[in-house]
Amino acid sequence: MAARQNRSRSSGARRNAAATSSSGRIPAFAVGLGGGLGLALALALIGLWPGPRPASEPALEPATSSVPPAGVRFEFPDMLRDARVLVPFVEEYLQPEQAIEEGVNYLLQAGAFRREEDADRRRAQILLLDLDARTLRVTREGATWHRVLVGPFPDRNRVRDAQLRLLEDDIDSIVLRSDRS
């Protein structure tokens, strides 16, 4: 029984000693923080810390004059001033509205793909733009192509509107003309 009391006293004494001594100790994270800051300071002082290094040469001051050095001639401003830009003449741009032709339909071809999955993906993209689209399988010179066709449209004005909607979604297209059947 005495041994039991001694054990309980000794374990209790250990608990009390641990409680009193832990309040006097420095927490482990503070030791790590202090060590890390000390190491960083030491590296900075001896010049091994990454970052801007002092320049051994004096920094060049920005030029205040816009005059080029002697013997240097810039030709680009002269080229721009004398250049002529040739813009192709497109009659459709000049005509705001075009007359409806009887017996003619227009289609837009918004791509031709070797794989049917690619054509279906483009078709779905166009359907999300609220335009009618379908795929057409064509065999030319032994190769099978899957064309994505948008339309039909009864006049060129509607074709132009649809083409603009496709361009807004980065889809190039060409206009195809067909007779109504």
C-alpha positions, 0 to 999 in steps of 0.5 A: 500500500505504501508503494502504491501511495509512493507511485501515485505521489511520484506520478502526481509530482511529475505532472505538477513538475511538467505543468510548472516547467512547461510554462517557463519553456519557450514554445518550439515554434518560437525557437524555430522562428527565431532560428529561421530569422537568424539564418536569414539575417546571417545569409543577408549579411554575407551576401548569399541571400537571393535578391537584388545585388548591389551593382558594381557599375554605376547605373546608366541614367536615362537619356533625356534627348530623343536625338539618335546617335550620329550615323544612325537613321531610323527609316520606319517613320518614313516608311509609314508616312509614305506607305499606301494600304490597298484595300480590296474592293468588295461590292457587298460592303457598299450595298446596305440591302440586296434584292432577293433573288428568286429560286436561289438559296444560300448556305454557309459552310462552317468547316470541313473535317476528316473526322465525324466527331469534329464536324459534330462538335462544330455543328453543336457549337453553331446550334448553340448560336441558334442557327440551323446546322447540319453535316454532309458527308462528301467523298472527293478523290478517295477521301471522306470529308464531313462538311458543316453547313448552316442554313439555308437562307433565302437572301444574302442579307440573312447570310451576312447576319448569320456569318457575323454571328459565326465570326463573333464566335471565331468560326470562319465560313464561306457562302455557297449558292444553290438553286432551290429545288 
